[in-house]
Amino acid sequence: MRIDEIIQDLDERQVWARSGQKVVRKFRCTSGPRKGRVVKSASQCFAAPDVKKRAQLKRTKARLGKKIARKTKRTKRVSPASRKIQALNRATKR
């Protein structure tokens, strides 16, 4: 079975996302431990979790969660790349 066949069998949705200031294609996981998350490749939806990274992010979010949320909200509202992504993803839903 080739990678293309596996991706189509998994039915992971392709979405537009930001990588820095660039607009790129990524995948939204529809199943697996990362269900609902946007990842670079469909195979990441089923990858084993890195426990150390998970614990570090939990500590970081506990410390800076509100600050990160405010900054993210502003970026999504102001950044040209983010605004373009919103429009592209809205268009693909219809």
N, C-alpha and C positions, 0 to 999 in steps of 0.2 A: 504494500500500500504506500502510495506516495504522499508527501506532505500536503499537496493540493487536495487530495481526496480526503485526508484526515480533517483538514480545515473545513471543508464543505460538510462533512459528516457532523462536526461539532456544532455547526451553525453559530459560530462566534460572529457577532456583528462588527463590520468595519465602521469606524467613526473617524472624524477629523479631530486632531488634537495638536497641542503646542509642544514643540521641543525647542526650548529657548524662545526665540522670536520667530521661528519657522513654523509653518503649518504642515503637518505630516499625517499620514494614515496610520491608525492604530486599531486595536481590537477591544471590544467590550466583552468581557467574559460573561457567558450566559449560564455557565455551570462551573463546578469545581470549587476549591477553597477560596478563590478570588472572584467569586460571582459578583457582577456589578462593577468591577474595577476595569479601568482602561489600561491595557498593557501593550508593549511593543510587538510581541508576537503571540499568536494563539496558543502556542505550546506552554507559555508562562502561566496560563490559567490552571494548569494541573501540576506545576512544579512544586517540589517540597518546600515548605516555608523555612526561611532562615531565622531561627529562634533568636539569635543575638540581635539581628537587625530589628525584629519585631519588638523586642524588649526596649531597645534604644529609642525607637520611634514613640513607644508608649510613654517613656520618660520625657521626651522632648515635647510631645503634645500636652502632657500634664503641666509642663513649665511654661510653654509658649503658645498654647492652643488659641487663646483669644487674639493674640497679636498676629498669628499666622492667618486666622480667619479674616481679620480686618484687611490685611495686606492682600489676600487672595481675592476678596470681594472687590477691592479697588482695582486690581489688575484686570479682573474679568469685565469690569465696567469701562475701563479706560484704554487698555492695550489694543492696538489695531488688530494684532494677530488673534486675540481672544474674541474680539467682535466678529471677525471674519469666520472663525470656527463656529460660533453660535449660529450664524446665518447658514453656513454649509450644512451643519447637522440638522437644523430645522428643515432645510430643503430636502434632505434625504429621508426624513420621517414620512413626508407626504407621498 
